[in-house]
Amino acid sequence: MGVDEERDEALALRAATGCRTSFVQLIDRHYDRVYRLAWRWCGSRAAAEDIAQDVTVKLALAIRSYRAEAAFTTWLHRIAYTTTVDYLRRDQRIIATEPSEMMRLIDTTSQTEQTELSGYDLWKAVRSLPDQQRDAVLLVYGEDMSHGEAAHVMGCSEKTVSWHVHKAKKRLKVLLEAVD
C-alpha cells in the first residue's frame, strides 16, 4: 500500500468522524480522478462535471460509513461508477468523444492496424458494447484497474469481469474491422 493510499485512508477515517478539513483534502486530491472517470463513460465535459459534483455530494453523505475495509480509492470508484451509470441510464445516452490512448485494448490486432484506427473509433465501439462489457473495459483499461478492483467496483466476481473483458475484446475486434 502506497503512502498516498495510507494518507487517503487516514483522511477518510477522520472525515468519517466529521473532520471537514480531511473531507476537503480528499475532494481536492480525487476530484480530477472522478471527473476523468465520468468523462470516459459519457464523453461530455458538462456531463462529467455534473457527475463529479453528484459524486462529491454522495461522498459527503456516505463518508460516515467508510470503515477502511477497502482502499479509499476503490471505495470512491464504486461511488463514482454507480453515479455515472445512474446518470447514463437516467439520460439514456452515451456521447461520442475525442480520440484516446486506449488503443492497447485490442491486443489481437497488429501494431499497424492499431495505429490506423482512430481513438474516436475505439471509444465509439466501446460505448456500443453491452453495459457490463463496456463498464469492465472502461474500468480495466480506462482506469487501469486490476480485474479484482474492477470486480469490487462493479459488484461482481473477478471471473465475471474477466469474462466481460474477453467478450468485449472479441466484439471490439469485429466492430473495429467493420470500420476499416
GIFEN-V517248 format. One record per pair of residues at least 4 apart in sequence whose ideal C-beta (glycine too) atoms are under 8 Angstrom apart, sorted by sequence separation. I is the first residue (numbers start at 1). GAP is how many residues later the second one is. D is the distance in Angstrom with one decimal. If there is no record, write none. Layout:
i: <I/I>
gap: <GAP/GAP>
d: <D/D>
//
This chain:
i: <1/2/3/4/5/6/7/8/9/10/11/12/13/15/19/20/21/22/23/24/25/26/27/30/31/32/33/34/35/36/37/38/39/43/44/45/46/47/48/49/50/51/52/53/54/55/56/57/58/59/62/68/70/71/72/73/74/75/76/77/78/79/80/81/82/83/84/85/86/87/88/109/110/111/112/113/117/118/119/120/121/122/123/124/125/129/130/131/132/133/134/135/136/137/138/139/140/145/146/147/148/149/150/151/156/157/158/159/160/161/162/163/164/165/166/167/168/169/170/171/172/173/174/175/176/1/14/15/39/42/70/88/109/117/129/137/138/140/145/151/156/39/42/66/88/139/140/151/154/15/127/140/143/151/154/14/15/106/109/126/129/145/38/39/42/66/151/12/38/41/104/139/140/148/151/11/15/103/106/126/139/147/150/11/36/103/126/35/38/148/11/12/35/38/103/136/139/147/11/139/147/35/103/106/34/35/38/59/62/102/105/8/34/101/136/147/99/100/103/135/59/99/102/8/31/34/55/58/98/99/102/105/140/8/34/98/100/132/139/97/100/55/96/99/102/132/4/31/55/58/98/136/140/97/96/137/55/96/136/137/27/51/54/135/136/96/133/137/27/51/105/132/133/136/26/51/54/94/133/134/133/137/51/105/23/50/104/133/102/129/23/33/37/47/102/34/38/42/100/126/129/30/33/37/41/129/37/41/47/38/42/18/26/30/34/38/42/85/126/16/37/41/125/128/15/16/47/16/38/16/85/122/125/12/15/16/42/43/44/125/42/43/13/41/42/43/44/12/43/81/122/125/13/43/121/12/40/39/81/121/9/117/12/40/11/108/9/77/107/117/8/9/12/106/8/105/109/116/8/108/5/77/106/5/105/106/109/113/5/77/1/106/77/81/81/78/74/78/77/78/74/74/43/70/43/41/40/40/40/37/37>
gap: <4/4/4/4/4/4/4/4/4/4/4/4/4/4/4/4/4/4/4/4/4/4/4/4/4/4/4/4/4/4/4/4/4/4/4/4/4/4/4/4/4/4/4/4/4/4/4/4/4/4/4/4/4/4/4/4/4/4/4/4/4/4/4/4/4/4/4/4/4/4/4/4/4/4/4/4/4/4/4/4/4/4/4/4/4/4/4/4/4/4/4/4/4/4/4/4/4/4/4/4/4/4/4/4/4/4/4/4/4/4/4/4/4/4/4/4/4/4/4/4/4/4/4/4/4/5/5/5/5/5/5/5/5/5/5/5/5/5/5/5/5/6/6/6/6/6/6/6/6/7/7/7/7/7/7/8/8/8/8/8/8/8/9/9/9/9/9/10/10/10/10/10/10/10/10/11/11/11/11/11/11/11/11/12/12/12/12/13/13/13/14/14/14/14/14/14/14/14/15/15/15/16/16/16/17/17/17/17/17/17/17/18/18/18/18/18/19/19/19/19/20/20/20/21/21/21/21/21/21/21/21/21/21/22/22/22/22/22/22/23/23/24/24/24/24/24/25/25/25/25/25/25/25/26/27/27/28/28/28/28/29/29/29/29/29/31/31/31/32/32/32/32/32/32/33/33/33/33/34/34/35/35/36/36/37/37/37/38/39/39/40/40/40/40/40/42/42/42/42/42/42/43/43/43/43/43/44/44/44/45/45/46/46/46/46/46/46/46/46/47/47/47/47/47/48/48/48/49/49/50/50/50/50/51/51/51/51/51/51/51/52/52/53/53/53/53/53/54/54/54/54/54/55/55/55/56/57/58/58/58/59/59/60/60/61/61/62/62/62/62/63/63/63/63/64/64/64/64/65/65/66/66/66/67/67/67/67/67/68/68/70/70/72/72/73/74/75/75/76/77/78/79/80/82/84/97/98/102/103/105/106>
d: <4.8/7.1/6.4/6.1/6.4/6.3/6.0/6.1/6.3/6.5/6.0/6.2/7.1/5.4/6.7/6.2/6.5/6.6/6.5/6.2/6.1/6.0/5.5/6.0/6.2/6.3/6.5/6.4/6.2/6.4/6.9/6.2/6.6/7.8/6.3/6.3/6.5/6.2/6.2/6.4/6.3/6.3/6.6/6.7/6.2/6.0/6.6/6.7/5.8/5.8/7.3/7.6/4.4/7.0/6.0/6.2/6.8/7.0/6.2/5.8/6.5/6.2/6.1/6.3/6.1/6.4/6.4/6.2/6.0/6.3/7.7/4.1/7.0/6.5/6.5/6.7/5.2/7.3/6.2/6.1/6.3/6.2/6.3/6.6/7.4/4.1/6.8/6.1/6.3/6.3/6.2/6.2/6.0/5.6/4.1/5.0/7.7/3.9/6.9/6.2/6.8/6.6/5.9/8.0/4.1/7.4/6.4/6.3/6.4/6.3/6.2/6.3/6.0/6.4/6.8/6.2/5.9/6.4/7.0/6.1/5.8/6.3/6.8/7.2/7.6/6.0/4.2/7.8/7.5/4.3/5.2/6.9/5.5/6.1/4.2/7.2/6.8/5.7/4.6/5.5/6.5/7.0/6.2/7.1/6.2/4.9/7.7/5.7/7.7/4.2/6.4/6.4/7.8/4.4/6.5/4.0/4.0/6.5/7.9/5.9/6.7/7.1/7.0/3.9/7.1/6.3/6.7/7.4/4.0/8.0/7.7/7.5/5.3/4.8/4.7/4.4/6.1/4.8/7.8/5.6/3.9/4.9/4.7/7.9/7.9/7.6/6.8/5.3/3.7/7.9/5.5/6.2/7.0/5.7/6.6/6.0/5.9/4.5/5.2/7.0/5.2/7.9/6.7/7.5/7.6/4.4/7.6/6.8/6.4/6.8/6.8/6.8/4.8/7.0/6.9/7.2/5.4/4.2/6.3/6.0/5.9/2.8/5.6/7.1/6.2/4.9/7.8/5.4/7.2/5.0/7.2/7.7/7.1/7.9/7.7/7.0/6.8/7.4/7.7/7.4/5.6/5.8/7.0/7.4/7.2/8.0/7.9/7.1/4.9/6.0/7.9/5.0/5.7/5.1/7.0/7.6/5.0/5.6/3.7/6.2/5.9/7.6/5.1/7.6/5.0/7.4/4.8/4.8/7.4/5.8/6.7/5.1/7.6/6.4/7.6/5.3/7.1/4.4/5.6/7.3/4.0/7.8/5.3/5.0/6.9/7.1/7.3/6.8/5.4/5.4/6.2/7.7/7.0/6.8/6.4/7.1/6.8/7.0/7.9/7.7/6.0/7.3/7.8/5.1/4.7/7.3/7.3/7.7/7.7/7.9/7.1/7.9/7.4/5.9/4.8/5.2/6.3/7.6/6.9/5.4/6.7/6.5/5.3/6.6/4.9/5.3/6.9/7.4/7.8/4.7/7.1/7.5/4.2/6.7/7.4/7.7/7.7/7.3/4.6/5.6/6.6/4.2/6.9/7.6/5.5/5.9/7.7/4.8/2.9/7.3/6.9/7.6/6.0/7.6/6.4/7.0/8.0/7.4/7.3/5.0/5.0/5.9/4.6/7.8/7.6/6.5/6.9/7.7/7.4/6.8/7.3/5.1/7.6/6.7/4.0/7.1/6.7/7.6/6.4/5.4/5.5/7.0/5.7/7.0/6.7/6.0/7.3/8.0/6.8/7.5/7.3/6.4/7.6/4.9/7.1/6.9/5.9/5.0/4.8/7.8/5.6/6.8/6.9/6.4/7.5/6.1/5.5/4.4/7.5/7.6/6.1>
//
